[in-house]
């Protein structure tokens, strides 16, 4: 008579340990484990929400296969009721990104996220699981050209009413439609 119970249990345990090891090797932090080092995404579609303090990790960092002329936006943002989701988009303005760093800050100056773009890109893709200061906040997008000390405040093409600022809110995903001033 064969004893398959302990063998099956041992095999299942081994596969669970192997799955966790593969997640850590591939740079995916298991749920509930804090990220202590910033991750730099491979391209424009990867989440770039890097904060100076440890936060819970996003589920995965997708790899981008975009060309500099037209990166595809991600189509399925995470919609968590406790966090925000945004994307930086040039579509409404008809403009295109210039190479450099685009930084999203709350109107009072608190850093939210950043996106590095190349000439011709039009959309950052969804950047999700952002922790904002209040249920809804006004935001601005700043552009930092490479190898320069200058800063450009981007024009907001879908501002919050009676303000020059964009906005994001908890539990919602919102496109920040920007253009060149």
N, C-alpha and C positions, 0 to 999 in steps of 0.2 A: 504494500500500500504506500503511495507517494504522499509526502507532506508538502502541499503547494502553498498553504497559508503563509508561513514565515518567509518563504522565498518571494512570494508576490509582494508582501509587505516590505521586504528589504529592497526589492527592485523599485517600488513606488517611491520609497524614501530617497534612494539614489537619484532617481529622475528629478525629484523636487530640488535636491541640492545642486544638481547639474544645471537646472533651469535658473536658479538664483545666481550661480557662478557666471553663466553666460550673460545674464543681465548686467552684472557688475563689469565684466570684461568689455561689453559693448557700450559702456558709458551710461547705462540706464540705472538710475538710482531706485531701489525698491521703495514702494509707497511707505510714507511715514519716516523715511530717513532723510536727515537734513543735508543740503548741499553746502559744503563749506568752501568750495573753490568755484569761481565763475567758470561757466562753460562758454566757449566762443563758437557760435554756430557755423556750419559749413557754408551757408549761403543765405539768400534773402528770405527763404521760407521758414527757416528754423527760428524757434522762439528765442528772443534775445533779452528777456526780462532778467537783468542781472542787477541785484541790489547789494549794498555794502554789508548787509547782515544776512546770516543764514536763513533760508526759507525752505519750505517743502519743495521737493523737486517736481518738475513737470513729468508726465508719464514717459515721454520719449522725445528725442531730438531727431526730427526727420532729416535726411540728407537731401540736399538740393541738387538738381541736375539742370538748373536753369542756365541760359546763356545771358551775357550781360545786356543784351538788347531787350529781352522780354521774359522776366522771371514769372512763373505761374504762381498766383496766390493760392494759399492753402484754402480749401473749401469747407473744412469742418473744424471750427474753433471749439474749444471747451467752453461750455456755458455753465459756470459754477456760480451759485447765488451769493457766495462770499467774496468772489474776486471779479475783476474786470477783464475785458478783452478788447483789443484795439488793433487797427492796422493803419499804416501811413500810406496814403493813396494820392496819386497825382491825376487820376482819371477825370474828375470834374473840372479841374483847372486846364486840362489839356497840355500841361507841362510834363517834363520828365525829370527824374533825379539826376543830379550831378554827383560825381564820385565824392564820397565823404561820409561822415557820421551824422545821422539824424537822431536827435535826442528828444524824448518826450518828458516834459516836466509838468508837475502840477503848477498852477498859476502862482502859488506862493513860493515856488522854487524847488520843491521836493522832486528828486529824480524818480522816474517810473521805469523807463526802458530806453533802449537805443537800437538802431538799425544801421548797418553799414551798407551803403548802396554804391553801385557803379553807374557810369554814364548810361542813360537810356532806360534804366529801370523805372517802373511806374508804380509798384506796389510792394510793400514789405511782407505781405502775407499776414495771417493772424498771429498776434502775439498775445497769449492768454495767461491766465492765472496771475494777474497783476493785483497786488494789494494796494488799494488807494486809501487816502486818509479819512474820507467821509463816504457816505452812501453814493454821492455824485460829486465830481470835482471838475473845475475848469482846467484845461491843459493847453500848453503851447508846444510847438515843435521848433527846435533850434537846429540849424545846420552848421557843422564844423568842416570846412574844406581841409583836405589833407595838407600837412606841412604848412599850416597857416594859423595865426592866432586870432583871425577874425571869426565872428559869429553872426549868422543871419537868422532872424526870427522869420519863419515861414508864414506866408499869408494863409489864413484859414478860410476855405471856401464853403464850409458848413458850420459857422460858429454858433455857439449858444446864443439865445436871444439877447440883444442889446450889449454884446461883448465882442471883443476881437478874438476870444478864446474858443477852442474846441471843448468837448466835454466827454467824459466817460463815467459810467455808473456801475455799481456792483450788480452782478447777475446779467449784464448786457454786453454784447459785442458791438462796437461802434467804429466806423471808418472815420479817420481824421483826413478830410479832403484838403490837401495843401497845394500851394503853388508858390512861385517866386514872387517876392514883393515888387 
